[in-house]
Amino acid sequence: MDPLIDNSKREFLLRSAVLCAGSVLGGSRTLFAQQPAAQGSGPYPTEGMAGYSATGPLKVLKFQRRALGPKDVAIRIDYCGVCHSDIHTIHGDWGKIQYPQIVGHELAGEVVAIGTGVSKFDVGSRVGVGTMVDSCRHCPECARGAENYCENGNTQTYGSKDRDGSITQGGYSKFIVVDEDFVLSIPASIDLAEAGPLLCAGVTTYSPLRHWGVAPGKKVAIAGLGGLGHLAVQFATKMGADVTVVTTSPDKVEDARRFGAKDVLINKDGVDFSKYKRAFDFILDTIPYQHDLDRFIPLLKRDATLCRVGVGKLTTPNQYGQMTTVLTRTALAGSNTGGIRETQDMLEFCAAQKIKPQITKIPMGGVNDAWSKVIAKQARYRFVMDMNMNG
């Protein structure tokens, strides 16, 4: 998709803002240079942490964000969540990518400059950007507010062809320029450091729970208690459901109950789940690794659905028996993040219900260590880059 480029020569309404000095990177003592004030229409020089290969560590990349268009918003990035999708992308688990690549699609910060056509935000607005920064705007899916299912392919926050032909660079950086239609307003009651994970992990779990009608009286199982799962438990609980968590980690039982689960099942080889046969109205599977779906699907009531949102290596597909869904007319489905309107609704729901991710702040230079811990299942439950943290 090549979105139309607005060639207007109108001057931009701008105010200055200075980006904060960066963090210590890697094992060295090199600091991000202080970024220049956001003056004029750009382009804006900035820095970020990029993958240069599928196997090497992330390292500093200096690059430029595009000049403002009339509907563009320039954002100082203060925080960015670390999503497992970032790791899969750089490691090539989801296909070939162009290096160097900066990932990160759970970013939050403050507007420092706006184009003349911007009507939704002002300089100083608290904002976030999730998994996409553009779409075709005219297909039936975009027209109904489901830009995440754009029939012509949306422009992802990283790794997609942008309007100028360049490859989008994500939120492991200090600055970004985004069309206002793909910028989210962060409610005042939500801490900016906790906002980013809601924009991917949050809406990825919120959307299917809403779509499949999770509500009071429903029995719901959440498979996996990680970055996605710990938010899914909170959402389902606040929607009124009776929630059970299925996890391979016995040390997460107390956390699962703290997030709202009424019951916790330890999923290990040889475990007997027959007590829970046909027990659940809906199962949300957040596990990003290959696992046995035949263990979970029989736990569904007749006509119920298991929805997968955890996606791992494409070379290790999950399989299930041919009779598994036939005998009780159950369904296996998937769900992909959420549209902009639904994501904003999710943020308002979080503000009203006091839902938030459990995070651990890290400096940008700590991202390689954080990735190792995510892979080792040691995250509790989302690492978030603090662009102003030294270390």
ABEGO torsion letter per residue (X at the ends): XBBBBBABABBBBBBBBBBBBBBBBEABABBBBBBBBBBEAOBBBBBBBBBABAABBBBBBBBBBBBBBAABBBBBBABBBBBAAAAAAAAGAAEBBBOBBBBEABBBBBBABBBAABAABBBGBBBBBBABABBAGABAAAAAGBAAABAAEBBBABGBBBAAGBBBBBABBABBBBBAAABBBBBAABBAAAAAAAAAAAAAAAAAAAAAGBBBGBBBBBBEBBAAAAAAAAAAAAAGBBBBBBBABAAAAAAAAAAGBABBBBBBBGBBAAAABGABABBBBABABBBBAAAAAAABBBGBBBBBABBBBAABBBBBBAAAAAAAGBBBBBBBEBBAAAAAAAAAAAAAAGBBBBBBBBBAAAAAAAAAAAAAGABOABBBBBAABBX
